Amino acid sequence: MYDILLQIPVIGMPVEDFALLLITALAGGAFGAALGALPAFIFTGFVVFLGEGVAILQRELTGQVEAVPAGELAVGITGVIGFGAITGPHIAFAGGVAASAYAGKKYPEMEPDGWDYHFGKNILYAFGTKPDILAVGAIFGTIGMLITQVGNGIFINVLGMTPPTDFIAFSVFATAFLARPAFGYPLVGKPNGSGFLDMSPFEREEPRTATDGGEVPLEHKGRLATEPWLPHQYKWSGVTAIGLIGGILGGYIYIQTGSIFLGYAISAISLLFLNLGVEKIPVTHHITLIGAVGAVVFLPVAGSVVALIAAGVFGAVSGLLGELTQRLFYSHSGTHVDPPAMAIAIAMFVVAVLSIAGILPNAGYL
């Protein structure tokens, strides 16, 4: 009875453990703001890579088959640190994204030379030790943790069912959307050209114009009318191609190692080169992860070759979802809303629904 009274409702976590998580999430969000959102996410990749490597070694030594407990992303280093309160994307990356949104309005003079988009979209920028920016990161990192814990808790502990999506990915873009009205940005923005999906204003290098016929606000002067998430990765054909490739690689890694998240980790680590300024490095963590899910879904019922082909298809679909969501929600406002997170959340929602309906044999890592 004493233990039950000390449980947090819905979340199903002892009060002391929740307090530990809450305090660490505050620090993790601030850590993401200090390092910058993208550098913090690259650390996610390194930690998950380490955790999955250790897990693979343990399985080789013990002969255990990969098994992810219901509601858990992974175990050990991967789950507690990589996807946990220290480098979890819903905490550290989310804190960094919110910090950039805040600084874009509060400190436009901090914008580095050579950054062409609104400063609120600069997720490469490390904000160091500025207290108010770190506080923003801490608050939004904590919100991301709460969304994830409550979301999973409702479905697992209250409804007794598989979560209908990846709540880490969901909270990454939910906190980013929350930051927009919180700091004075339009929630979606007004498209230029022929609509939300039209990237031709970017290709023509059309400048931003005032929506009311007056002067363009100072923060937008000289900026492009449409700002694609990745100038080197937005054409449908190229996105499909890298989706197929990344999906197959993520699927193959799972088939050979039993790790769903190792391909994701490698993709995240590869972004170090993008952060260092190497041009045209593709962003693929949403592709390799969902590709691995395709292999997880089809391997038990169709064999490795079909599973690998399914992984390529799943990866391509996830890549296209990322491109679709960036055109709808990233390109026309002034802050970063993460297309890979939106793609993962949507893809895993579909997988979960099809699994619940009995169409797919399992729900991947959910």
Buried (B, 14 or more C-beta within 10 A) or exposed (E): EEEEEEBBEBBBBEEEEBEEBBEBBBBBBBBBBBBBBBBBBBBBBBBBBBBBBBBBEEBEEEEEEBEBEEBBBBBBBBBBBBBBBBBBBBBBBBBBBBBBBBBBBBBEEBBEEEEEBBBBBBBBBBBEEBEEBBBBBBBBBBBBBBBBBBBBBBBBBEEEEBBBBBBBBBBBBBBBBBBBEBBEBEEBBEBBBEEBEBBEBBBEEBBBEEEEEEEBEEBBEEBBBBBBBBBEBBEEEBBBBBBBBBBBBBBBBBBEBBBBBBBBBBBBBBBBEBBEEEEEBBBBBBBBBBBBBBBBBBBEEEEBEBBBBBBBBBBBBBBBBBBBBBBBBBBBBBBBBBBBBBBBBBBBBBBBBBBEEEEBBBBBBB
